[in-house]
Amino acid sequence: MFEKDVKELSLLLDFYGELLSERKQSVLALYYNEDFSLAEIADEIGISRQGARELIKKAEEELRHFEEKLGLVERFEEAKHRIATIRTLGEEKSLPRELTAEIEALAALFK
């Protein structure tokens, strides 16, 4: 059995899922969102358990390839980190209310 990396794959699916075929999107949704077993997925779409496993692995590889080339998830995570740092610095330095409001508005975009 192979390990599920739910957090990583969920983010990759959010960012790049629409780039996958409908079949791959469906299989990953069943596996990661609905927590279907390989046997349940195989029954659902009419393939073997091994076929379901291979389809999941191929879809995961595609998602990771998209991230390798585009880096959207990495940039998203970096932006969230920097916003948190700015928020902390703002609290320490007592920034003007308008600037604090803008920081909070920016942070809301990344939730």
Residue frames as a rotation matrix with the C-alpha (Angstrom) as fourth column:
MET 1
0.580 0.814 0.000 0.00
0.814 -0.580 0.000 0.00
0.000 0.000 -1.000 0.00
PHE 2
-0.431 -0.734 0.525 1.23
0.692 -0.642 -0.330 3.49
0.579 0.221 0.785 -0.66
GLU 3
-0.469 0.134 -0.873 0.96
0.760 -0.442 -0.476 6.42
-0.449 -0.887 0.105 1.73
LYS 4
0.423 0.656 0.625 -1.52
0.817 -0.575 0.051 9.23
0.393 0.489 -0.779 1.17
ASP 5
-0.742 -0.548 -0.387 -0.05
0.647 -0.736 -0.198 12.71
-0.177 -0.397 0.901 1.43
VAL 6
0.122 0.985 0.121 -3.42
0.989 -0.110 -0.099 14.38
-0.084 0.132 -0.988 1.81
LYS 7
0.413 0.045 -0.909 -2.31
0.296 -0.951 0.087 17.94
-0.861 -0.305 -0.407 2.55
GLU 8
-0.591 -0.734 -0.335 0.12
-0.125 -0.326 0.937 18.16
-0.797 0.595 0.101 -0.37
LEU 9
-0.835 0.260 0.485 -2.21
0.549 0.446 0.707 16.50
-0.032 0.857 -0.515 -2.85
SER 10
0.212 0.944 -0.251 -5.21
0.899 -0.289 -0.329 18.53
-0.384 -0.156 -0.910 -1.74
LEU 11
0.179 -0.234 -0.956 -3.34
-0.069 -0.972 0.225 21.74
-0.981 0.026 -0.191 -2.48
LEU 12
-0.846 -0.531 -0.038 -2.07
-0.103 0.092 0.990 20.42
-0.522 0.842 -0.132 -5.79
LEU 13
-0.482 0.760 0.436 -5.61
0.873 0.455 0.175 19.36
-0.066 0.465 -0.883 -6.71
ASP 14
0.381 0.626 -0.680 -6.95
0.579 -0.735 -0.352 22.80
-0.720 -0.260 -0.643 -5.78
PHE 15
-0.019 -0.499 -0.866 -4.42
-0.356 -0.806 0.473 24.52
-0.934 0.318 -0.162 -7.98
TYR 16
-0.671 -0.461 -0.581 -4.05
-0.690 0.102 0.716 22.13
-0.270 0.882 -0.387 -10.90
GLY 17
-0.470 0.501 0.727 -6.97
0.087 0.846 -0.526 19.70
-0.878 -0.184 -0.441 -10.74
GLU 18
0.555 0.763 -0.331 -8.74
-0.216 -0.252 -0.943 21.26
-0.804 0.595 0.025 -13.71
LEU 19
0.018 -0.644 -0.765 -5.71
-0.984 -0.146 0.099 20.45
-0.175 0.751 -0.636 -15.87
LEU 20
-0.811 -0.256 0.527 -6.27
-0.259 0.963 0.068 16.72
-0.525 -0.081 -0.847 -15.35
SER 21
-0.720 0.619 -0.315 -8.67
-0.116 0.340 0.933 14.59
0.684 0.708 -0.173 -17.38
GLU 22
0.095 0.859 0.503 -12.13
-0.855 -0.189 0.484 14.18
0.511 -0.476 0.716 -15.86
ARG 23
0.660 0.126 -0.740 -11.35
0.060 0.974 0.219 10.54
0.748 -0.189 0.636 -15.10
LYS 24
-0.326 -0.868 -0.376 -8.19
0.585 0.128 -0.801 11.42
0.743 -0.481 0.466 -13.16
GLN 25
-0.621 0.194 0.759 -9.97
-0.531 -0.817 -0.225 14.24
0.577 -0.543 0.610 -11.33
SER 26
0.432 0.902 -0.014 -12.74
-0.665 0.328 0.671 11.84
0.610 -0.281 0.741 -10.37
VAL 27
0.460 -0.326 -0.826 -10.40
0.419 0.900 -0.122 9.13
0.783 -0.290 0.550 -9.15
LEU 28
-0.661 -0.749 0.037 -8.35
0.349 -0.351 -0.869 11.55
0.664 -0.562 0.493 -7.04
ALA 29
-0.346 0.629 0.696 -11.52
-0.753 -0.629 0.193 13.07
0.559 -0.458 0.691 -5.59
LEU 30
0.685 0.604 -0.408 -12.74
-0.288 0.739 0.609 9.61
0.669 -0.300 0.680 -4.58
TYR 31
0.212 -0.705 -0.677 -9.38
0.636 0.626 -0.452 8.67
0.742 -0.335 0.581 -3.10
TYR 32
-0.759 -0.651 0.001 -8.49
0.449 -0.523 -0.724 11.89
0.472 -0.549 0.689 -1.29
ASN 33
-0.678 0.530 0.510 -11.80
-0.605 -0.796 0.024 13.62
0.418 -0.292 0.860 -0.63
GLU 34
0.391 0.919 -0.057 -14.14
-0.771 0.360 0.525 10.66
0.503 -0.161 0.849 -0.16
ASP 35
-0.265 -0.649 0.714 -11.49
-0.919 0.394 0.017 8.32
-0.293 -0.651 -0.700 1.33
PHE 36
0.835 0.507 -0.215 -12.45
-0.550 0.763 -0.339 5.46
-0.008 0.401 0.916 -0.98
SER 37
0.159 -0.762 0.628 -10.20
-0.161 0.608 0.778 2.41
-0.974 -0.224 -0.026 -0.96
LEU 38
-0.690 -0.472 -0.549 -8.54
-0.625 0.005 0.781 1.22
-0.366 0.882 -0.298 -4.15
ALA 39
-0.862 0.421 0.283 -11.05
0.470 0.872 0.136 -1.64
-0.189 0.251 -0.949 -4.34
GLU 40
0.051 0.930 -0.365 -13.98
0.558 -0.330 -0.762 0.78
-0.829 -0.165 -0.535 -4.00
ILE 41
-0.051 -0.154 -0.987 -12.57
-0.592 -0.791 0.154 3.04
-0.804 0.592 -0.051 -6.71
ALA 42
-0.938 -0.342 -0.066 -12.00
-0.269 0.590 0.761 0.05
-0.221 0.731 -0.645 -8.97
ASP 43
-0.521 0.823 0.226 -15.62
0.762 0.568 -0.312 -1.04
-0.385 0.009 -0.923 -8.51
GLU 44
0.136 0.605 -0.785 -16.91
0.209 -0.792 -0.574 2.50
-0.968 -0.086 -0.234 -9.02
ILE 45
0.151 -0.124 -0.981 -15.19
-0.773 -0.633 -0.039 3.08
-0.616 0.764 -0.191 -12.35
GLY 46
0.910 0.395 0.123 -14.98
-0.260 0.778 -0.571 -0.48
-0.322 0.488 0.811 -13.61
ILE 47
0.340 -0.861 -0.378 -11.27
-0.575 0.128 -0.808 -1.21
0.745 0.492 -0.451 -13.55
SER 48
0.352 -0.300 -0.887 -8.98
0.585 0.810 -0.042 -3.47
0.731 -0.504 0.460 -11.54
ARG 49
0.892 -0.105 -0.440 -7.60
0.370 -0.390 0.843 -2.48
-0.259 -0.915 -0.309 -8.15
GLN 50
-0.104 -0.993 0.055 -4.13
0.760 -0.044 0.648 -2.28
-0.641 0.109 0.759 -9.74
GLY 51
-0.224 0.107 0.969 -5.57
0.850 -0.465 0.248 -0.10
0.477 0.879 0.013 -12.50
ALA 52
0.827 0.549 0.121 -7.02
0.390 -0.714 0.581 2.25
0.406 -0.434 -0.805 -9.89
ARG 53
0.567 -0.696 -0.440 -3.66
0.474 -0.162 0.866 2.46
-0.674 -0.700 0.238 -8.12
GLU 54
-0.380 -0.753 0.537 -1.82
0.873 -0.100 0.477 3.19
-0.306 0.650 0.696 -11.37
LEU 55
0.151 0.526 0.837 -4.36
0.719 -0.639 0.272 5.85
0.678 0.561 -0.475 -12.36
ILE 56
0.951 0.152 -0.270 -3.95
0.306 -0.591 0.746 7.57
-0.046 -0.792 -0.609 -8.98
LYS 57
0.195 -0.964 -0.182 -0.16
0.587 -0.034 0.809 7.46
-0.786 -0.265 0.559 -9.25
LYS 58
-0.363 -0.302 0.882 -0.21
0.922 -0.252 0.293 8.89
0.134 0.919 0.370 -12.79
ALA 59
0.550 0.650 0.524 -2.56
0.525 -0.758 0.388 11.69
0.649 0.061 -0.758 -11.74
GLU 60
0.839 -0.310 -0.447 -0.37
0.329 -0.366 0.871 12.49
-0.434 -0.877 -0.205 -8.73
GLU 61
-0.171 -0.952 0.254 2.72
0.804 0.014 0.594 12.57
-0.570 0.306 0.763 -10.97
GLU 62
-0.073 0.220 0.973 0.97
0.825 -0.535 0.183 14.98
0.561 0.816 -0.142 -13.33
LEU 63
0.891 0.450 0.056 0.03
0.326 -0.723 0.609 17.29
0.314 -0.524 -0.791 -10.46
ARG 64
0.541 -0.764 -0.351 3.58
0.399 -0.134 0.907 17.26
-0.740 -0.631 0.233 -9.14
HIS 65
-0.298 -0.610 0.734 4.90
0.943 -0.067 0.327 17.94
-0.150 0.789 0.595 -12.64
PHE 66
0.408 0.524 0.748 2.62
0.606 -0.768 0.208 20.99
0.683 0.368 -0.630 -12.94
GLU 67
0.973 -0.058 -0.225 3.90
0.158 -0.544 0.824 22.26
-0.170 -0.837 -0.520 -9.60
GLU 68
0.138 -0.987 0.084 7.51
0.712 0.157 0.684 21.64
-0.688 -0.035 0.725 -10.62
LYS 69
-0.349 -0.257 0.901 7.01
0.908 -0.329 0.258 23.72
0.230 0.909 0.348 -13.76
LEU 70
0.157 0.565 0.810 4.70
0.370 -0.794 0.483 26.44
0.916 0.224 -0.334 -12.43
GLY 71
-0.707 -0.581 -0.404 5.39
0.538 -0.071 -0.840 26.60
0.459 -0.811 0.363 -8.69
LEU 72
-0.154 0.725 0.671 2.00
-0.197 -0.688 0.698 28.07
0.968 -0.025 0.249 -7.79
VAL 73
0.747 0.435 -0.504 1.59
0.348 0.391 0.852 26.14
0.567 -0.812 0.140 -4.54
GLU 74
-0.068 -0.866 -0.495 5.09
0.989 0.006 -0.147 27.04
0.131 -0.500 0.856 -3.41
ARG 75
-0.757 -0.182 0.627 4.46
0.235 -0.972 0.001 30.73
0.610 0.148 0.779 -4.13
PHE 76
0.271 0.937 0.219 1.09
-0.101 -0.198 0.975 30.55
0.957 -0.286 0.041 -2.39
GLU 77
0.638 -0.085 -0.765 2.66
0.708 0.454 0.540 29.06
0.302 -0.887 0.350 0.75
GLU 78
-0.489 -0.870 -0.065 5.46
0.852 -0.460 -0.248 31.66
0.185 -0.177 0.967 0.68
ALA 79
-0.473 0.396 0.787 2.93
-0.036 -0.901 0.432 34.49
0.880 0.175 0.440 0.36
LYS 80
0.643 0.732 -0.224 0.95
0.149 0.168 0.975 33.13
0.751 -0.660 -0.001 3.33
HIS 81
0.256 -0.651 -0.715 4.14
0.961 0.250 0.117 32.96
0.102 -0.717 0.690 5.39
ARG 82
-0.725 -0.585 0.364 5.16
0.576 -0.804 -0.145 36.52
0.378 0.105 0.920 4.49
ILE 83
-0.034 0.801 0.598 1.69
-0.123 -0.597 0.793 37.85
0.992 -0.046 0.119 5.30
ALA 84
0.737 0.274 -0.617 1.85
0.508 0.377 0.774 36.19
0.445 -0.885 0.139 8.71
THR 85
-0.209 -0.904 -0.372 5.26
0.977 -0.178 -0.115 37.77
0.038 -0.388 0.921 9.29
ILE 86
-0.681 0.016 0.732 3.99
0.198 -0.958 0.206 41.21
0.705 0.285 0.649 8.24
ARG 87
0.416 0.905 0.088 0.96
0.050 -0.119 0.992 40.79
0.908 -0.408 -0.095 10.50
THR 88
0.526 -0.295 -0.798 3.20
0.839 0.332 0.430 39.95
0.138 -0.896 0.422 13.46
LEU 89
-0.602 -0.796 0.063 5.52
0.787 -0.605 -0.120 42.87
0.134 -0.023 0.991 12.76
GLY 90
-0.360 0.566 0.741 2.51
0.070 -0.776 0.627 45.16
0.930 0.277 0.240 12.41
GLU 91
0.699 0.623 -0.350 1.22
0.346 0.133 0.929 44.12
0.625 -0.771 -0.123 15.82
GLU 92
0.175 -0.739 -0.651 4.63
0.979 0.063 0.192 44.75
-0.101 -0.671 0.735 17.36
LYS 93
-0.775 -0.603 0.189 5.06
0.630 -0.760 0.157 48.17
0.049 0.240 0.969 15.72
SER 94
-0.106 0.837 -0.536 1.49
0.538 -0.405 -0.739 49.48
-0.836 -0.367 -0.407 16.15
LEU 95
-0.865 -0.198 0.461 0.91
0.501 -0.291 0.815 50.29
-0.028 0.936 0.351 12.49
PRO 96
-0.746 0.636 -0.199 -1.77
-0.623 -0.771 -0.130 52.76
-0.236 0.027 0.971 11.39
ARG 97
-0.137 0.823 0.552 -5.30
-0.218 0.518 -0.827 51.34
-0.966 -0.233 0.109 11.25
GLU 98
0.617 0.394 -0.682 -5.48
-0.706 -0.106 -0.700 51.73
-0.347 0.913 0.213 7.45
LEU 99
-0.225 -0.797 -0.561 -2.32
-0.900 0.391 -0.194 49.70
0.374 0.461 -0.805 6.90
THR 100
-0.784 0.005 0.620 -3.48
-0.391 0.772 -0.501 47.03
-0.481 -0.636 -0.603 9.35
ALA 101
0.264 0.959 0.097 -6.80
-0.386 0.198 -0.901 46.80
-0.884 0.201 0.423 7.49
GLU 102
0.471 -0.161 -0.867 -4.97
-0.876 0.031 -0.482 46.32
0.104 0.987 -0.126 4.18
ILE 103
-0.674 -0.739 -0.006 -2.80
-0.721 0.660 -0.210 43.57
0.160 -0.137 -0.978 5.68
GLU 104
-0.503 0.571 0.649 -5.90
-0.240 0.629 -0.739 41.80
-0.830 -0.528 -0.179 6.96
ALA 105
0.556 0.707 -0.437 -7.60
-0.596 -0.027 -0.802 42.15
-0.579 0.707 0.407 3.57
LEU 106
0.022 -0.662 -0.749 -4.54
-0.922 0.276 -0.271 40.62
0.386 0.696 -0.605 1.89
ALA 107
-0.832 -0.336 0.442 -4.43
-0.517 0.758 -0.398 37.80
-0.201 -0.559 -0.804 4.45
ALA 108
-0.004 0.934 0.357 -8.10
-0.429 0.321 -0.844 37.02
-0.903 -0.156 0.400 3.75
LEU 109
0.445 0.115 -0.888 -7.23
-0.896 0.067 -0.440 36.30
0.009 0.991 0.133 0.12
PHE 110
-0.359 -0.751 -0.555 -4.99
-0.678 0.618 -0.398 33.44
0.642 0.233 -0.730 1.23
LYS 111
-0.448 0.270 0.852 -7.38
-0.732 0.437 -0.523 31.55
-0.514 -0.858 0.002 3.52
